[in-house]
């Protein structure tokens, strides 16, 4: 049976953001990123604590060794839930240095 709607068919949404929190309580490497065009840059409207945890996409090497993104790193990825934009996945990192510019660029 063919379905008309499935994961990735409708609403595959790419994003870029800046990591604001890397202290994942589950220690899975997840981060909170302020996503450009989705989350306001005004932290009084959308505080860091309100950002969703973004899980990391890791290589299928069978190894548990990885380095998660750090605060101020620019990350990119996609939303698992399309336009609802509540389940982000990090696919890659543009390493950065935390600065005033990295927090106010968008």
N, C-alpha and C positions, 0 to 999 in steps of 0.2 A: 504494500500500500504506500503510495506517495503522499507525503505531507506537503502542504503549501507553505508552511512556516516552520523553520527550524533554526537552531543556534547558528548565527553567522549569516543566514540568508538575507534577512531584513534587519537593517539598523546596525550593521557592524561599524562601530564608532572607535576611531583612533584618538589618542590624546597624548598631550605632553604636559608635564607638571614638575613641580619642585618639591623634594622631600622635606617635610617639616618635622616628622617624628619617626625615629627608627628603633624605639624601645618596645618592640613587639612583645606583649605579655605572654604569648604562646611560644615565643622563641623559634618561629618558623622563617624569620627573615622578612616578614611583611612590613610595610611602611605606610605612613599616611602622607599623601602627596596633595598639594594644592594644585588642582588641574586647571590650566588656562582655559577660560571660556566656560567653565562649569562652576567653579567655586570662586566666589568674590575674593578679591585681594584685600578686602576690608575684614580683618580678623575679628572685629567686633560683631560682624554679621555672620561670619562662618569661622568660629574658633578652630584651632588645630584639633582639639579634642572631638570636634564634630565631623571631621573628615573620615571617610570610610578607610578601613585597612585594605591595602592593595596587596594581594598575594604575588609572589614572584614566580615567573616561569623559569624553570631550571632546565639545563640540558639533560637529556636522557642517558646519562653516563653511568648511572648506578652508584654514583658517589654522593655522599652527603657533605662534601666539602664545597663551600661557596662563600662569597663575600657579598653580603647584602648592600644595597645602596645606603649612603650616609646622608645625614642632614645636609641640605643645600645641593645635593646632586640633582641634576635634571634627569628625569626618567620619561620613558614613553611606553605606551602599551595600548590596550583596548579594554572596552567594557564587556563583560560576559553577558550583561543584561541589556545591551544595545542602548537605545535612547533613554531608558530609565536611569542609566549612568550611576548605579549604586554599587556595582561589583567590578572594581578595577583590577586589572592584571598588568604587572610590570614585565615588559619583554626585554628592556635594555636600559642602559644607564649612560648618560653623558656626564662623566665625573666633573664636579665643580668645587668651588671654594666658597664657603658661606661668606656673604658680604651684603652690605646694604643694597647693592644693585641686584643681587640675585633674589632678594625678597621683594623688590619693588618694580621689577622689569615688566611685569604685566599689570 
